[in-house]
Amino acid sequence: TGGQKGHPGYTLKMVENPDHIVPHQVSACKGCGFSLKETEATGYEKRQMFDLPPIRVETTEHRAEKKRCPYCGYLNKATFPEEVKQPVQYGSHLKAIAVYLSQYQLLPYERTSELFSDLFNHQLSQATLVNANKRCYEILEPVEEKIKEEIIASPVVHFDETGLHIKGKREWLHVASTETFTFYAAHAKRGCEATNEIGILPKFQGTAVHDFWKPYFKYLCQHALCNAHHLRNLTGILEQDKQDWPQDMIDLLCEIKKIVDEKKPVANQ
């Protein structure tokens, strides 16, 4: 049992500065019954328990003062914080957790709403979840543009696309990724129309790694074919044609990858 092969393990360990310390006192000697209430402890045996505190949705009321000037009679009003715009609204922390559960943990709206009810004793409407996701999408637009810029400037970028359904219709999820950045875009088309609108490959001057999908070759950058597809094709030849050379090539590609992975930490120092 445990994590996947190659995944770094994690073991629960004691911390030096716990959040809470609960002393358990010895009040009497178990040998003779003598009272030990006034006797100082000679030492402690420690055990630590990691747990979550009770979580509940808190309501913070903001009150903006009103003061009438006794000199001129002008009614002055205090200013609410920038993020407090409505008489009743959700805070940024709650909305951030809702977006995280919906977009990263991929919980459907109904189950996300159910989770808030079960864990936080608060009913969160699905409309609120939709609005939180939409607002996050708007806020992240500059981040999205920065990711595109970094990918375009990278020397090597991996490109791929896969089918998905949006509102019952077949569309395509396009991805461009490096070791540091990943950009996703959904589009009704698979080929150049989508790639041009996404706007990464038309500006890219490095090496594009992909699966030999023909439209990729219309862009004037360097091209490299994905080794995962090489291995898949070689395995197919090996199984169907019963020839020996595909296995030699598979072993060679895997050995090259192993050596490159071993050299990476040294090269990055």
Order of alpha helices (4+ residues) and beta strands (2+ residues): beta-beta-alpha-alpha-alpha-alpha-beta-beta-beta-alpha-beta-beta-alpha-alpha
